[in-house]
Amino acid sequence: MNVPTSRRPALVLAICCASIVVVVMDISIVTVALPSLRRDLGASVSGLQWTVDAYTLVLAGFLVLAGSSADRFGRKRVFMTGLAVFGLGSLLCSVAPGIGWLIAARAVQAVGGTMLNPVALAIVATVYPEPAARARAIGVFGSMSGLALALGPILGGALVDGLGWRAVFWVNVPIVAMALAATAAFVPESRAPRARRFDPVGQVLVVVVLGGVVAAIIEARWLGWTSPVIVGLLVVAALGVLGLRRYEPRRADPLLELRLFLSVSFSAAILMAMFALCGFGAFLFVTTQYLQDVRGMTALAAGLCLLPVGVLVLVLSPRTGRVVGTRGPRLPLVVAGVALGSGGAASVWLDATTPLVVVLAVYLLFGVFLGTVNPPITNTAISGMPRSMAGVAGSLASAGRQTGTTLGVALAGTIAGSGAGGAVGVWWLVAALGVGVLVLAVLSTGRRALLTAHRAAALFEEVERVPVSPRPPRG
């Protein structure tokens, strides 16, 4: 077994946190630039949705492949490759001459991002072998995801107002360069004890499912839900799901490790990740345009209105990590579900005349939600699993987040653009997602759920304990 050692695990954690900050921030930092993109490039609402979703869709579709590839070829090697590709994609975004070019460059950017998020989590999990220290480190790592989402609009607003929308992309380049140098110097190489085989059929099916669903949601606004194109996309996605259920269990090393989902805790963590980030993705997509288009704010002012969200994430996330390490994930998840549901319901009443202090008070609820939801989800996803599955389990948790963000933007754009009162429909969707997180939090942290997690982990441990066959006697 190749177990990494590091004399500076805190520095390794900092490097991994820097990588997730730039990857996740590029989801939210773009939202504040959408009005400028629409004016400068003549983009439609659909084009704006694809500008966000081309990035998150590629992240969701290829995160699992990146995690398993890192387990096979080396996490440090894949991590550094991801940094280089992400930097190249950011540079291409900053010089895009039109919306089509920008969407394509966002996909390149996301290819690099797939090699950073889950791989960084696996690196953190392996350099902190002691469970309590690992829980604290994962809490810090998970908090960076929420903090990046919350602070993205603030940084993006300053860059858009001061330098233009292209600055939100080229600002990544020097950060990536420094991260590459630090990774080469300080991050230890590590691999899984047993390399997993590639699963090209499973990878294609995953992309077909996610791409079909997201494309159908985005384009249904223009083509209609009964359009042959939309119906065809949904049928293809449904066939992809059936293909995954039939094909993946037959493989020794499937891309989508369905046995992980025998754990109620793990399955609920993935669903909660999807629900939570779907709600927050919808919140960001609608809010940044509400503040600029409805209330007439500048990009920077709109970003600063989300400062309460970032402050609460910064304050609450480390404390949430400690609570998860000492008392378990139930309390933070319940708080997160209540805060998201309340924030969605309260946002229904916001309009152009709502006092700004009331708007900011509502955004505090989203800050409480984001500050308490990520650490328990991340810890739940990989806790109880053997170390060899850290990359795959972490990849699925990250894929759940990105899938949720992708669906949140797609649904928000489609619902909000459906006519008068569309934004109200988005907020009721966010409220319902908060209720979903609350229900799953209770179901996934009970005694029966924890027993299923131990049973699922035992399946992998049995496979890893391969006995050595005795040499046959001579003669």
Secondary structure, DSSP 4 states (H G I P E B T S, - for coil): ------S-HHHHHHHHHHHHHHHHHHHHTTGGGHHHHHHHH---HHHHHHHHHHHHHHHHHHHHHHHHHHHHH-HHHHHHHHHHHHHHHHHHHHT--SHHHHHHHHHHHHHHHHTTHHHHHHHHHHH--SHHHHHHHHHHHHHHHHHHHHHHHHHHHHHHHHH-TTHHHHTHHHHHHHHHHHHHHHPPP---SSPPPP-HHHHHHHHHHHHHHHHHHHHHHHH-TTSHHHHHHHHHHHHHHHHHHHHGGGSSS-SS-GGGGGSHHHHHHHHHHHHHHHHHHHHHHHHHHIIIIIS---HHHHHHHTHHHHHHHHHHHHHHHHHHHHH-SHHHHHHHHHHHHHHHHHHTT--TTS-HHHHHHHHHHHHHHHHHHHHHHHHHHHTTS-GGGHHHHHHHHHHHHHHHHHHHHHHHHHHHTTSTTHHHHHHHHHHHHHHHHHHHHHHHTSHHHHHHHHHHHHHHHHHH--PPPPPPPP-
